[in-house]
Every structure is written in structure tokens, then in C-alpha cells.
């Protein structure tokens, strides 16, 4: 999902959010304002949301204390990667590095408009970029991913508390592996897309059998994770995008994250929403 494109807000309710519908009736406008504040380096703790009749100050976080309690009760915590665990969008950064940023951005916009399936969009974008193994190596070395503020400390707390931590991404495992290593997450706990190269190291294809290569893939990945653990294990998904929101069920809970970018659809529909992982560290104990 491109960080530069705002999803259209759905008309669903917030299912227990502390804010009224008037508080964030224009979710797309709110998201635009928040993203502008983030890009200007301003703290996103509060912002003004304008509706057709009122202008009201709306807290970005939604029920963070309850979200922290959910984390405390969870046995398994799954994270989206792009714009959640890291600040960047991996495929966009790789496309820019390979000189194909504008072409890939156009396809991403068409895909978000519903013009094609996720897998078709992934295939088209990769056929545009066609990254070689050497380019992947150079990209990782020259443009390492930036961990989101406080995520490393949060993951360390989860592990210290005996919780299982997974990364579930529509990005590429070769780009995410260094992130997992930095966080101390085993690669066996990583669900992401896999690139195939020919014997000369040129791009050949991607693994279409991976659940994250298609629509609904994150929910499918969580279903696979559930099979590996005891019945009744509580799973919480944390992410910034609509595909993360849609992972419930089979995940038991979803916590929206807006520390890097605010998606209007996610902000509007998430019952729990945070802007800093600090809001989940120790608060639920």
C-alpha cells in the first residue's frame, strides 16, 4: 500500500470508540492533516478535525489503555512491517532505488482504486522493477530500513513477557530479514513474499504460493499461525493498513497504528488506535 494514497473512508461505525461520529466524521481530511503534521516533524498527539458543522479537537489515539491491556492478555502479537515496524514502504523505496518509482506509483494507485487484484498489482510492479540480486544487496546496504520509534523496546518487552512475535508483510522477505534480525525475531516467524532469481541473479518471478502474495493473505497467515499454537491462544494484529484491519478474524484483536502514516479507513474503523508504541509499553500492567 502506498503511503501517499489515502483510502476512502467507509461508513462503518467505530464499534465502541470513545470518539463520537462528529469527532472524526471527515476521516479522510483528518488523515490528511495528520500526515502533514507527521511530515513536518510535529507530534501527532492532537489535531483538529473539521466536519460540515463543527471543528473539534480529536485525540488520535483511541482507547490506548484498553489496547495495552489487550497486549498484556495476548499470547501472540503480529505486526505489519511497512509503515508500522519500519518507517518506509519497502516496495516504493526499492522502486525508487531502481529508478522505477513513478511507474510503480501509478500501478499502486490503480490497484488501490480496485482496478486489479493485489497479486496482479504485485506482479506488474515487480515486472516493472525487475530487481536483480545485486540490486537487492546494494539496496539493503545503502538504504537500510528505519525502525519506528519505540518498536524495538516494545518487541523486547513482548519477548520478555513470553509472548510470540510475528511479522506479516506484503513486502519481500529478503528486505525484511535484516529488520527481523535487528528485533531478535526468528525468520520462522516471518510471513512475507519471496522473490525468485535465475542462475545469473536476474529477477525471474515471485512465489505465488505465499499467503501474503494475494488479497486476504494476512488473515490466511494468521490462520496458519493459529494452527501452530494451543487452541484458544489470543492473537493481536498491529498495523497501519486496511489489510491489517481485515485480519480480524482470525486474529482476536486489531490495534491500528498511525505513528508513520494515518490511513483514513483504518483510523475510522479501528476500535483501538495508537500513534506511538510507548502507549503499549507497560501501560496495561
ABEGO torsion letter per residue (X at the ends): XBAABBBBBBABBAGGBABBAAAAABAAAAAAAAAAAAAAGBBAABBBBBBAABBBBBBABBGAAAAAAAAAABABBBBBABGAABABBAAAAAAAAAGAAAAAAAAAAAAAAGABBAAAAAAAAAAAAGBBAAAAAAAAAABBBBBBBGAAAAAAAAAAAGBBBBBBBABBAAAAAAAAAAAGBBAAABBBBBBBBBAAGBBABBBAABAAABBGAAAAAAAAAAAABBBGBBBBBBBABAAAAAAOOABABBBBBAAABBBAAAAAABABBBABAAAABGAAX
